[in-house]
Amino acid sequence: MIVQRNMALTNLNTLGIAAKASYFAEVTSLDALATLLADTKLASLPRLVLGGGSNIVLQQDFAGLVVKIALRGVQCEALGESRLLRVAAGENWDALVKSCLQQGWYGLENLISIPGSVGAAPIQNIGAYGVELSDVLVAVSGWDLRENCLRRLSASDCELSYRSSIFKTHLLDQFIVTEVELKLSHSPSPNIRYQALADALPSGVDVTPELVAETVARLRASKLPDFRLEPNAGSFFKNPIIEASNAAELQAEHPQLVSWPMPDGRVKLAAAWLVDQCGWKGQRVDGVGVHPRQAIVLVNYEHCSGGNVLALAAAIQEAVSQRFGVALEIEPRIY
Ligand SMILES: Cc1cc2nc3c(=O)[nH]c(=O)nc-3n(C[C@H](O)[C@H](O)[C@H](O)COP(=O)(O)OP(=O)(O)OC[C@H]3O[C@@H](n4cnc5c(N)ncnc54)[C@H](O)[C@@H]3O)c2cc1C
């Protein structure tokens, strides 16, 4: 395996930040991963495990080893009406969703068009249009860096929650995902509980998983900028979750507040609405801006440094905190 020095990461992160990695290796097999991790010189360096680079912010050059996960392969096992898929971490998520639809394996259609790799999907429990990875996840396998061995975690071991998992908490930087197991269904059961999706479906037609996927893809294309043209990392802020009593006070003060009740009684607020109300939509500062159609997407128009991106994010957080008393948390991981 080739370990490259001073590797440019500009094309390996969707924010298009021009940073370099001191060391870079692309891993295409479990053996290669084990060999790389056993290298004593590299083992002492900070490590960044990279998928598609669609959920990271590089503040500066990465003075360590970037491990690009390029493991490939999909295996499918029939279990009655269900299908158990074992998908290697380096597979592209969106390509997987489309291929599953073509084969008549259902459950992923609402998660179409999310950039990135399969291995990163459990890290923040990707979600969109009323479905989260947790709805279909069976298990995650990978390299446990604490015990230096391969390990399989069941879905419940992964402690998935809204945009979070054990990989962002107790196992932060301690687990390299190599394979994800998903349980899909061979019989269609479209999930259209998300109101904006239900509203966008044509009336008077049968709702099929294919139609759901097509509609979600269309909605996303109309709302989210293409990172290849306008470099971005998707939602830059998580939707804040607050206590119901605080939400009621805010709602009384701001009747237009956009929010959703959570199963645990708390309330999730629309970060986009909060940012928009503070007048940030469409604003640009030092080559970085807030997208004119989507207030929680920051666009790195001029391939600026991560510092510029984070400075804009901090200004937005401050404005939202001042106006609503709500703390906005940054969604992508900052390196
Ligand atoms: C236009 C756009 C739209 C988006 N829409 C959504 C959306 O609707 N819903 C949503 O949830 N997200 C969305 N995202 C965010 C992003 O696509 C997802 O979080 C995706 O899962 C990140 O995958 P990645 O391979 O690019 O991860 P990367 O950016 O490469 O990595 C993200 C984090 O995961 C870690 N990681 C990656 N691979 C592994 C691995 N194999 N093992 C251990 N750790 C790993 C990295 O170290 C890093 O901390 C969007 C992003 C963009 C740019």
The ligand as an SDF file (V2000), in Angstrom:
LIG
                    3D

 53 58  0  0  0  0  0  0  0  0999 V2000
  -25.2970   18.3880   -0.0990 C   0  0  0  0  0  0  0  0  0  0  0  0
  -25.2760   17.5550    1.1580 C   0  0  0  0  0  0  0  0  0  0  0  0
  -26.4580   17.0450    1.6570 C   0  0  0  0  0  0  0  0  0  0  0  0
  -26.4600   16.2680    2.8270 C   0  0  0  0  0  0  0  0  0  0  0  0
  -27.6430   15.7790    3.2860 N   0  0  0  0  0  0  0  0  0  0  0  0
  -27.6690   15.0310    4.4050 C   0  0  0  0  0  0  0  0  0  0  0  0
  -28.9000   14.5080    4.8970 C   0  0  0  0  0  0  0  0  0  0  0  0
  -29.9640   14.6940    4.3080 O   0  0  0  0  0  0  0  0  0  0  0  0
  -28.8720   13.7850    6.0350 N   0  0  0  0  0  0  0  0  0  0  0  0
  -27.7100   13.5320    6.7040 C   0  0  0  0  0  0  0  0  0  0  0  0
  -27.7650   12.8560    7.7370 O   0  0  0  0  0  0  0  0  0  0  0  0
  -26.5340   14.0100    6.2670 N   0  0  0  0  0  0  0  0  0  0  0  0
  -26.4770   14.7480    5.1410 C   0  0  0  0  0  0  0  0  0  0  0  0
  -25.2920   15.2480    4.6860 N   0  0  0  0  0  0  0  0  0  0  0  0
  -24.0640   15.0040    5.4590 C   0  0  0  0  0  0  0  0  0  0  0  0
  -23.2170   13.8140    4.9350 C   0  0  0  0  0  0  0  0  0  0  0  0
  -23.5050   13.5370    3.6020 O   0  0  0  0  0  0  0  0  0  0  0  0
  -23.4420   12.5530    5.7550 C   0  0  0  0  0  0  0  0  0  0  0  0
  -23.1360   12.7810    7.1030 O   0  0  0  0  0  0  0  0  0  0  0  0
  -22.5870   11.3870    5.2520 C   0  0  0  0  0  0  0  0  0  0  0  0
  -22.9090   10.2090    5.9420 O   0  0  0  0  0  0  0  0  0  0  0  0
  -21.0930   11.6500    5.3930 C   0  0  0  0  0  0  0  0  0  0  0  0
  -20.4270   10.6510    4.6660 O   0  0  0  0  0  0  0  0  0  0  0  0
  -18.9300   10.8090    4.2190 P   0  0  0  0  0  0  0  0  0  0  0  0
  -18.4800    9.4840    3.7250 O   0  0  0  0  0  0  0  0  0  0  0  0
  -18.7840   11.9310    3.2930 O   0  0  0  0  0  0  0  0  0  0  0  0
  -18.2320   11.1260    5.6070 O   0  0  0  0  0  0  0  0  0  0  0  0
  -16.9290   12.0000    5.8600 P   0  0  0  0  0  0  0  0  0  0  0  0
  -17.2550   13.4290    5.6750 O   0  0  0  0  0  0  0  0  0  0  0  0
  -15.7880   11.4520    5.1000 O   0  0  0  0  0  0  0  0  0  0  0  0
  -16.7170   11.7280    7.4060 O   0  0  0  0  0  0  0  0  0  0  0  0
  -17.6320   12.2280    8.3470 C   0  0  0  0  0  0  0  0  0  0  0  0
  -17.2240   11.7090    9.7250 C   0  0  0  0  0  0  0  0  0  0  0  0
  -17.3880   10.2950    9.7540 O   0  0  0  0  0  0  0  0  0  0  0  0
  -16.1400    9.6520   10.0330 C   0  0  0  0  0  0  0  0  0  0  0  0
  -16.0610    8.4580    9.1830 N   0  0  0  0  0  0  0  0  0  0  0  0
  -16.2590    8.3910    7.8480 C   0  0  0  0  0  0  0  0  0  0  0  0
  -16.1230    7.1180    7.4340 N   0  0  0  0  0  0  0  0  0  0  0  0
  -15.8220    6.3820    8.5310 C   0  0  0  0  0  0  0  0  0  0  0  0
  -15.5440    5.0060    8.7530 C   0  0  0  0  0  0  0  0  0  0  0  0
  -15.5530    4.1120    7.7660 N   0  0  0  0  0  0  0  0  0  0  0  0
  -15.2630    4.6120   10.0200 N   0  0  0  0  0  0  0  0  0  0  0  0
  -15.2370    5.4960   11.0480 C   0  0  0  0  0  0  0  0  0  0  0  0
  -15.4840    6.8070   10.8930 N   0  0  0  0  0  0  0  0  0  0  0  0
  -15.7750    7.2440    9.6480 C   0  0  0  0  0  0  0  0  0  0  0  0
  -15.0740   10.6630    9.6630 C   0  0  0  0  0  0  0  0  0  0  0  0
  -13.8850   10.4230   10.3900 O   0  0  0  0  0  0  0  0  0  0  0  0
  -15.7530   11.9670   10.0320 C   0  0  0  0  0  0  0  0  0  0  0  0
  -15.6270   12.2210   11.4070 O   0  0  0  0  0  0  0  0  0  0  0  0
  -25.2470   16.0150    3.5120 C   0  0  0  0  0  0  0  0  0  0  0  0
  -24.0460   16.5350    2.9990 C   0  0  0  0  0  0  0  0  0  0  0  0
  -24.0590   17.2890    1.8290 C   0  0  0  0  0  0  0  0  0  0  0  0
  -22.7680   17.8220    1.2800 C   0  0  0  0  0  0  0  0  0  0  0  0
  1  2  1  0
  2  3  1  0
  2 52  2  0
  3  4  2  0
  4  5  1  0
  4 50  1  0
  5  6  2  0
  6  7  1  0
  6 13  1  0
  7  8  2  0
  7  9  1  0
  9 10  1  0
 10 11  2  0
 10 12  1  0
 12 13  2  0
 13 14  1  0
 14 15  1  0
 14 50  1  0
 15 16  1  0
 16 17  1  0
 16 18  1  0
 18 19  1  0
 18 20  1  0
 20 21  1  0
 20 22  1  0
 22 23  1  0
 23 24  1  0
 24 25  2  0
 24 26  1  0
 24 27  1  0
 27 28  1  0
 28 29  2  0
 28 30  1  0
 28 31  1  0
 31 32  1  0
 32 33  1  0
 33 34  1  0
 33 48  1  0
 34 35  1  0
 35 36  1  0
 35 46  1  0
 36 37  1  0
 36 45  1  0
 37 38  2  0
 38 39  1  0
 39 40  1  0
 39 45  2  0
 40 41  1  0
 40 42  2  0
 42 43  1  0
 43 44  2  0
 44 45  1  0
 46 47  1  0
 46 48  1  0
 48 49  1  0
 50 51  2  0
 51 52  1  0
 52 53  1  0
M  END
$$$$
